[in-house]
């Protein structure tokens, strides 16, 4: 008999793709995907169970299917979960209920949590590279960073209560890939990219196929522990913006937050407090344990993952009209006034912007 694996979060692209790939892996007998709503794409050989992990009914699914491995893929940032309140419930309450269900199961042997390097937060006191035994340096974490820390604390508590269950936590770097929709990919697709004046943060990326491969690797290996997972190397935000061919718009930190509110209302990109902190201070993680203990080696470096993503988005030849529209939106968000907005709009139709190429 092969493994019987339950995967949460299959309504989202990464969860669905992972579950489908895992179902074809040697040594896997069955994969059961669960989520609140059905997935949009094909699940292949995966069985789908419509269930809310916030509800104790998830215990019945685990017991009925005699699940021996649970892969928790549904810890999401607010922009992906449908808002802060929903995200808090899914991430924290959902994880608590899922672990309570796992606690009752005599068949469970392995629990895998797909976490994020965002658990470390971003601040001016951060080390050059976070290792797995380090905590966030900023006191009083909020939002998604707080959720991640609570979720991981519950998982560590579960590991102490069930020492017979192998527990693996993967803190994955920001995923990039063609067609992948995340707050960070939405940010990089803006026609004009706002940056924090005076800061050029370091970033690490993970190709989306490497992320799926990493979770599969951890699921099928008898390795427990916490692991940072990221492509080798780092990139500066300025390098990423240049490779996209898009103009950067340096702004004071408070202005980025104000601009972000307008972006959220327009549903163009997510600029939460933790996102602005990341765009200010960045983040780097040490991946020695990933290679030497987990035995996983990403196929793409940070730079290669970004290059592949950049090649999939529209060329960064920004039209004058789009630049002027972005300036107008920015002035509106910052209270620039109707007169200045009208001046910019009129000027944009009267003369070309310096240093900006035209479409076509």
C-alpha positions, 0 to 999 in steps of 0.5 A, spaced: 500 500 500 502 506 498 501 513 501 494 516 502 495 524 502 490 529 504 492 536 501 489 542 503 488 549 499 487 545 492 482 551 489 488 555 488 493 554 483 499 552 487 495 547 491 492 544 485 498 543 481 502 540 487 496 535 488 496 533 481 503 532 481 503 528 487 498 523 485 502 521 479 508 520 484 511 513 485 509 510 492 503 514 492 496 510 492 491 516 493 491 523 494 485 527 497 484 534 495 480 539 500 478 546 499 472 550 500 470 551 493 472 546 487 479 548 483 478 551 477 483 547 473 483 539 472 485 535 478 487 529 474 487 523 479 486 527 485 479 526 489 476 532 491 472 533 498 469 540 499 470 541 506 472 547 510 478 546 515 475 551 520 470 546 521 471 539 525 468 535 519 475 535 516 476 530 522 471 525 519 475 526 512 481 524 515 479 518 519 474 516 513 480 516 508 485 513 513 490 519 511 497 517 513 500 524 510 497 531 511 500 537 506 497 543 509 498 548 503 492 553 505 496 558 509 495 565 505 496 572 505 490 577 505 490 578 498 489 571 496 484 569 502 479 575 500 481 580 506 484 580 512 478 577 517 478 571 512 485 570 512 486 570 519 480 565 520 483 560 515 490 561 517 489 560 524 483 557 526 483 553 520 490 550 522 488 549 529 482 545 527 486 541 522 491 539 527 486 537 532 483 533 527 490 530 526 491 529 533 485 524 533 488 520 527 491 513 529 493 513 522 497 519 521 505 518 520 507 525 517 505 532 517 507 537 512 506 545 513 508 550 507 510 556 510 513 562 508 520 566 509 515 572 511 515 569 518 521 572 519 518 579 517 522 585 515 526 590 519 532 594 520 535 590 525 534 584 521 541 579 520 544 579 513 541 572 512 536 568 517 537 561 519 531 556 521 533 557 528 532 565 528 525 569 530 523 575 527 527 581 529 521 586 529 517 586 536 509 586 535 508 582 528 502 584 525 498 581 519 500 575 515 507 575 519 503 574 525 499 569 522 505 565 520 508 565 527 502 563 530 501 557 525 508 555 526 507 555 534 501 551 533 504 546 529 510 545 533 505 544 539 502 538 535 509 535 534 510 535 541 504 532 543 504 527 537 512 525 537 510 519 533 508 523 527 514 526 522 513 534 522 516 538 516 515 545 515 518 549 509 519 556 509 519 558 502 521 564 499 516 568 494 514 564 488 514 567 481 512 563 475 508 564 468 501 565 470 502 565 478 498 570 481 500 573 488 501 580 491 508 580 489 507 578 481 501 583 481 506 589 484 512 587 478 506 587 473 505 595 475 506 599 469 510 604 474 513 600 480 513 604 486 519 603 491 521 606 497 526 612 497 533 611 499 532 603 500 534 598 495 532 591 498 535 584 497 530 579 495 530 572 494 525 568 489 523 561 488 520 558 481 513 556 482 515 549 479 521 548 484 516 550 490 512 544 488 518 540 487 520 542 494 513 540 497 513 533 494 520 532 496 519 533 503 512 529 503 516 523 500 522 523 504 522 521 511 525 528 514 523 532 519 524 539 521 524 546 519 527 548 512 528 555 508 527 554 501 529 559 496 533 559 490 541 560 490 543 568 491 539 574 492 537 580 487 536 587 489 529 590 487 533 595 483 536 590 479 529 586 478 525 593 476 531 594 470 530 587 468 522 588 467 524 594 463 519 598 467 520 605 470 521 606 478 517 611 482 521 612 488 517 615 494 517 616 501 515 610 505 509 613 508 507 615 501 508 608 498 503 606 504 498 611 501 499 609 494 498 602 496 491 603 499 489 606 492 492 600 489 488 595 493 481 599 492 483 598 485 484 591 486 491 592 482 496 590 487 497 589 495 500 593 499 499 591 506 504 594 512 508 587 511 509 588 504 511 595 505 516 593 510 519 588 505 519 593 499 523 597 504 528 592 508 528 586 504 529 579 506 535 574 506 535 566 508 540 561 509 539 555 505 544 550 507 539 545 511 535 545 505 541 542 501 544 538 506 539 535 511 532 536 506 536 534 500 533 538 496 536 543 490 532 548 486 533 547 479 533 555 478 537 560 482 533 567 484 536 570 478 534 565 473 527 564 477 526 572 476 528 572 469 523 566 467 518 570 470 520 577 467 520 573 460 512 571 461 510 578 462 508 584 457 515 587 455 516 594 459 516 599 454 511 603 457 507 608 453 506 615 455 499 615 456 500 609 462 505 613 465 501 619 465 495 615 468 500 612 474 502 619 475 495 622 476 493 616 480 499 617 485 497 625 485 490 623 487 492 618 492 497 623 495 492 629 495 495 633 489 489 636 487 485 637 481 489 643 478 496 639 478 492 633 475 489 637 470 496 640 468 499 633 468 494 630 463 494 636 459 502 636 458 502 628 457 497 630 451 502 636 448 509 633 449 512 626 450 515 624 456 523 625 457 526 618 457 520 614 455 519 610 449 512 609 445 508 603 444 509 601 437 
